[in-house]
Every structure is written in C-alpha cells, then in structure tokens.
Amino acid sequence: MAHQINVFLENRPGRLERLTGALTQAGVNIRAITIADQEGFGVIKLLVDAPDKAFDALKEEGFTAYLKDVIAVIMNDRPGGLHEICRALDREGINIEDAYGFVVQELKTALLVVEVEKIPEAEEAIRRAGIRILSDEELYRL
Amino acid sequence: MAPEKDFWNPQVERLEREELVSLQEKRLRETMEACSRSPYYSSLFRREGIDPARFRGLEDLRRVPFLEKQDLRDNPSTYFLTVPLDDMVRVHSTSGTTGQAVVIYHTREDIEAWAQLVARCMYMTGLRRSDVFQNMMGYGLFTGGLGFHYGAERIGALTIPAGAGNSRRQVQLMLDFGTTAAHIIPSYALYLTEVFEEMGVDPRRDTRLRILYIGAEPHSEDLRRRIEEAYGVKAYNSYGLTEMSGPGVAFECLQQDGMHLWEDSFVAEIIDPDTLEPVPEGEEGELVLTCLHRRGMPLLRYRTRDLTRFLPGDCPCGRRHRRIARIKGRTDDMFIIKGVNVFPIQVEQVLLRLLGVGSNYLIHLEKTGTRDEMRVLVEVTGEIWHGDVRELRALQQRIREELRSEILVTPQVELVEPGSLPQSEGKAVRVRDERKD
C-alpha cells in the first residue's frame, strides 16, 4: 500500500520552512506536495521517496503527522484521462476525498494520487477499468 | 444623615453599628436553627459538635467549617434544604452542565427577601417609580437578569425586560420608552457606544439615561469613568453571586466609594485564603459570606473566592453597613467573561470528553475594540488526528459548540501544533488574560 504523509501545520511564518528542513536533514526527496489551507491552520500532504523515514523525522521534530493510505494511478496524459478514473470510481459509488496529479518526466506520463475511504474496492474498480495502479515500490522509486 | 425618604428600608439601613450587630446575631440564631433541619447541616453540626440552640454571638460562627464551592458540587443541592422541595418556587444555577453547576433553590419568601435587597440597592442610587428601567442582562438561570427585574418592579419603576444582546434594538428601546436607568455588563456598555455611533444616536444628548448599573464582571475605576463619560450617567458597581441569591449582596451608594455589604442579610468575613484566618481589619483577603436572608437553602461561611477588603471609616451616606472595595480578583483561576464565571477545568473537561485524551490547551482572553473575546488554543496531537482536513474542521466546530453549551460563551477555537503552547512546569498556564480596561 502506498502512503503519503499528512502533516498538521499552523499557518504562520517559518512553519513550512521547519518542515522542509527536517526532511532535508533526513535526506528525503519530495515527489509532490499539496497544501490544504484552512483558517489558521493547514494540512500539508507529502508524497516522498521514503515515507517511513520522513514520518519518523517529522515526529522527531514534533510535528503531528499521519501516514495516509493512498492509491497512485497512471493517468493517460490526454483529454479524458482524469475522467476515466473518476468514472470508474463513481460507478462503484466511491467518493474521492482528495486527489492531486503531477507529471513524471521519466515516465512521460501523469500520476494521480487519490485518497478514498474504501481502498480495496477503489483499487478493484480502477483495475477493472484497465487503469494501472503503481505499487508502493514503483511509486517511491520514481 | 439624609432624610428617611432617601432610604428604601430606613429601619434597617439606618441602624447604628451595635443595633446592626445584634440584628445579625438574632438572625444568625434563626438561620442556624433552620440549618439544623437540612440533611447537610444536621450531619455537619453533629460531626462538629455544634448545637445551634447554644449559639450566642457572631464569634460562635467561627466554629462552623467553611463551605467550599466543591462542597456544593459534591452534594445534591437538596441536602441543603431546610424545608420540603415542594415549598420551593424557584431555582437558579451557576453556569455549567448538570454535573458542575451549583443549584440554589428559593422559597417564595426567599425570592421576596432577595427582591427587597435589590430594590434597596437600586433605590439607594436614586431609582424611583417614575424611572424607566431597561434590564439588558440575560434572563434565565443566571441571577443577574431576574434579580434586577424584581428589584425594579418592587420600587415600581417601569421595567423593560430587554434581556441581553440585540444591540440596535436596545438602543431603539431606550429611545422608544425614554429609558432612564439600565443594567448592563460593563464591557457590553462600552461596545454599545459603537452601536450608538453607527445609528447616529448620541447617548448623552438623545437619551434620558441617568443611571447605569454595571456588574457581573470585575472592572476598574477607569472603565467606570469611561462609561459614565460616554453615556453622561452615574454608573454604580454591583456585587453578588448566585450562591448568595444573586445581585444585591453589596452595592455602591451615591458616594461611589465602596460597596455597602448588607449586613442585616449577610455575615461577611475576610480571611487569608492560605491560612484561613481572618485578616486584620482593612486588609485584603477572600470574602466569606453567611446568608441571613434565605430560609429555604441557607449557606454558612461560603468561600466566595473573591478578593476584597473592608474600607475604613463611616460613609457620609449614613449607612453603617460596612463597605467592601471593588472586587480585585479571584483566589483561584476562575475568570469572568461576558458576565459568566468560567473555570479552566470546565474547558479541560470538554476537551477531554471530545478528544478522549488530555490535550494541552490555553485560554486566551483579550479585548477586540471594546469587546471581550475568548480564544481557546488546542494542540493537535497524533492521538486526536487521523490525517483528514475535514476532521479538523469538524473538531474545531464541535469544540466550539460543546464549550458554548458548557460555559454559555462561544469562544473561538484555534488548533495549534504540539509544543507551541507554554509547557506546564508545576502548575500549567491555562489562562492568559490580556484584557485591559
């Protein structure tokens, strides 16, 4: 199972800098990052090459972090690519809680990372639609 | 001394000191008699070997152990009743949910005695039947609303039960009915000046206001003067607490120099909160009160946690009921916001209930413009969070709602990272009060 790290962060100067500092120190490479900003606080989602190492480093630094199960799928980099995935999940009544995409140069393709509640069902639905899911090793090795 | 017509109850208000003390002693004996009929006091008297029949003077009272707020929480209120519950006609309580609230029962006579006390206070400061009194305090279980309402009605003033909030309407009511006197929380009085301004109404010129009663919140002399200036009125300080029925325990006279504590209705002691010994006359300490006016649920030697001192000398108004100084603060960490007493422990309990674990938190009190604001900062730890953003939003919302129902004030809730709040070394810092008048 692939993991991303969700980190609770106060919305004030220097916080993000401390977080990236801790990851740099641990030698962790960040693949993708999103920030969900709320009033006064935010949740940073990090896709990294070594989630466990990153998680430990952040805990060590006093951050409240959570290892979140996610599904990373290869998205056809053309019109309708995202739609295929959404349709596959929707057919099974699976709600996407959060998602973000990014392009991977080496693979010349795009990846979509999705957070859903029912992970096994979601994986099943995606596979059935002929969409490839990256294993965690593949994901971290990017 | 002022003429008799200036006193609501001249027989009591004009008593000389010795007469007052002998009245206290007589009423104390009656109160002790009544107490011995309550389960709580009968067992206490037995345990302490106190015989109310042999009670002579005020010094005998010192044999009765102090009553703590916790005693009122630990025992059902009915244990303190000297008459059957059926004889009770009213209940009031302090803020807090069922488990924490202190509940006080009143008989019809108790309500009347209390109403008479508040009437005495209001009359003393010049309220008459020709006045129009707007009561801008919350009604309900809170005693500030109904206490003043009854007092004003006893005097015969036209009483507007406006209740709290609804600022524009408050101003409109003042204009419509020609309000001459109002009861208002001091911080709200300041805030309301902004509303007046928005509405283009000058409280000095456009209203008939001449008296404000400001209580329920400790405030400084400076704040009082600012309120008086803004409204063009005399503002009088009021002191009371639910456990002693409510407002009407002590009140300023026209001199505005200390609050006369009604010694026909209360025995007041001031003690050192650490040694529990009486402080030398005139020194500051914790006020301890014994009710002489309440028969259904009398309380003896109740520790109010309020810090004050007796003022020396006789008041030019002629009343020999001793005066206490403006309440300086609390002996524990309770704080008052928007007229409501709040203990940090109440906040702690809500957090514990919602989060399932004790979380580090800080209560931040500050003034925004003229309003008191309460912010509760809660550390988000791994135990209470499972990675979801919406979860945090929901948590924030629930903490706010639960706190509102617990303490009757809606705080802002801020989620902060672990370690960003002051760490507890020994006694944790739970309240940071940055309100200044």
Interface residues (C-beta under 8 A of the other chain):
Chain A: N6 F8 L9 E10 R15 A36 Q38 G40 F41 V43 K59 G62 F63 T64 A65 Y66 L67 K68 E97 D98
Chain B: V380 T381 G382 W385 H386 G387 D388 V389 L392 R393 E414 L415 V416 E417 P418 G419 S420
